């Protein structure tokens, strides 16, 4: 339980940090691949939770977790950071476009309406992503902070978007 979210059974922040550190070491060993750290925040979740209540909100979060897991590969990690915030570690990326393609597919999957009993609810997701080793951060916390910054830019610029962190310009769409 120390490494998992009680509601969704996804890895939590502590487990994710370990996995990011391990993936960074693999990149440093010259594997020729990159990794992506992606922060996701559900657009419209608070309104749905207020409208339908916490029990439905919890079920929505569980269904989101299932869709995220189904949209990623076995070597990737989906974690919940609490509330409606999730983080995905994309391991063994060929390049930046590989990560963008994965997250675009995931965003489309989240946009499919959720059904809980007789309730039908639509959500979208704002995503911030950073790619290592292009992002020269030296620890998991910095990568998470950069992805989080990009996610807030996605929200600020209209939601339901993917922003990629860029050290030179701070972010770009």
N, C-alpha and C positions, 0 to 999 in steps of 0.2 A: 504494500500500500504506500510505502514511502516514495515510490517512483511512478505511481499511477494516479490519474484523476479518478476519483470515486464515482462520478456520474457516468463518464464515457468509457472508462477503463483504458484510456489512451495514456501513453507516457506523459509525465508532467515535466516541469521546467528542469528539475534536477537530472532526470534521465536524459532529456534532450541535450543538455549541456555536455554530458558525457559522450553522447553519440556525435555531436558536432566536433568535439575535441578529437575523437578517434578519426572522423572523416578528414579533418584538417591534417592530421599526421599522415594519412594515406596520400593526400595531395602533395605534401612536402617531400614524401619519399619518391616522388617522380612518377606517379602512376599515369600522368598525362591526362588526367580527368580533373574536372572541377566539381564543386558542390554549390548548391543553392540553399540559402536560408530565406524562407518566405513567411512573412507575418500576414495573417488573414484576420479580418474583422468583418462580421456579418452586418450588412446594411439592412436595416429594418427589423432587426431582432428585438430591440427594446420595445418598439410599438407592438409587435406580435405578442411578446411576453406580457405586456400590460393589457392587451385586448383579450387574450385567451387564458391568462393565469400561468403561474409558475410550473404547474404539472405539465401543461402543453409545451411551455418553453423548454423544460427539461427534455421532453421527448423530441422536440425540434433539434436540440443540441446533439442528442444521441443519433438522430438520423443524419445530421450534418457530418458527424464523426464517421459514420458508416460510409457515406458518399466520399468523403476525403480519402479514407482507406482504400476504397474500391477504385479510386482515380489515380492512385500512386502505385509504384512498383514495390516489390518485396524489400528491396534494399533501402527504400526511403523510410522516413519516420514522420508520423503525424502525431503531434502533441497538442494538448489543450493547456492554455495558460490561465484559464479561468474566464468566467463570464462568457462572452461570445467571441473570444480571441483564441485562435489556433495558430500553430507554427508548424511548417513542414520543412524538413531537411531533405533535399533532393541530393542523393549521393551519385557518384559516378556519371556526372553529366559530360557529354561530349564537348559542349560549348554552351554559350549563353542562350542561343536559339533553342536548344534542347529544353532548357528550363522554362523559357517563355512559352513554348508549345505545350508543355505539361500543365502549366498554370492556366493557360487559356482554356484548355480542355476541362480542367477542374472548375473554372468559373462558369462555364456553360452547364456543367452537371449540377452545380449548386443552384442555378437559376431555374431548374425544373421544379415546379411546385411540389411542396411536401404535403402529404396527406396523413392526418392523425384523426382517426375516427371519421366524423363527418366534417372535419375542419380541413380546409385547403389553404395553405399559406405559401406565399412566394417570398423568397429572399434573394439578395445578391451578395457579393462579397468584394471587398476592397483588399488588394494585395500589394504588399511591398516586398521586393526581392533584392537580395545582394548575392553576388557570385564570388566565390573564393577559388583561386588565389588572386583574381582580378581586384577584389577588395582586399587590400593588403593588411587587413586587421590581423592582430596577433592572438586573439582569444575569442571564444564563443560569445561572450557578453557583448563585445564590440560588433560582431556580425549581427547579433540579434538587435542591437540598438540601431544599426544602419538599416536593417530590413524594416524595423518599426518606424523609423523616420520616413522611409519610402511609402509605407502603408498609410501614414497620416497625410502624405502628399496626395495619394490616390483618393482618399476621402475628401480632402480639401478641394480637389479638382473635379468633383462631381460624383464620386463613389462608383462602384461597379467597374473599377479600373485596376490595371496593373501598372505599378511604377517600379522601375529598376533603379536601385541606388547607384550613383556614379560619383566617385570620390572627387573628380574634377569639377563637376557642375552641381554636386550635392544630390541631384536626382534628375531623371529624365523619364519621359513617358515611353 
